[in-house]
């Protein structure tokens, strides 16, 4: 006769109690229910699937170790999201930096009198309409991956993962001003990368 589960996994309060108590079924449920979403987050930080999977594994290990300090008034999904972002950042820091192009290559250039050296192009709405949401998402993701890492990470954290400026600054160990500057330059660079796709 099978043993009845000691916790109600569908009830978040009971589920969290199970995690804190070290219940195996609760941990298995956490991995099963949150794993796919967390892997999707990690994939945005890496080009290699194995790196994303490793980051998620590191995130779960970190969560298991620190669940006792979880604030029960917080949302578990938000807590896990922050952990996987942090795990991804830690893994990126441990990797050898790839050779990258300078952000200046992607930014608009200006003459000495402050005017753009080439006209600002107007994007064609018909091109954008021709792309469905999935295609557009994939295109933006590919172009974000072309950005130099310091700018790519800030853009991902602020515009994709929707962390606020203060959270991003804390996780990246940067000043709020530095985050704002990098984000501004990253957005300009991304626009430059996307421009050939939308300008007729």
Secondary structure as GFF3:
##gff-version 3
##sequence-region A 1 200
A	DSSP	alpha_helix	12	20	.	.	.	ID=ss1
A	DSSP	alpha_helix	24	43	.	.	.	ID=ss2
A	DSSP	alpha_helix	49	66	.	.	.	ID=ss3
A	DSSP	three_ten_helix	67	69	.	.	.	ID=ss4
A	DSSP	alpha_helix	76	94	.	.	.	ID=ss5
A	DSSP	three_ten_helix	103	106	.	.	.	ID=ss6
A	DSSP	alpha_helix	125	130	.	.	.	ID=ss7
A	DSSP	alpha_helix	133	145	.	.	.	ID=ss8
A	DSSP	alpha_helix	149	155	.	.	.	ID=ss9
A	DSSP	pi_helix	156	160	.	.	.	ID=ss10
A	DSSP	alpha_helix	165	172	.	.	.	ID=ss11
A	DSSP	alpha_helix	176	198	.	.	.	ID=ss12
###
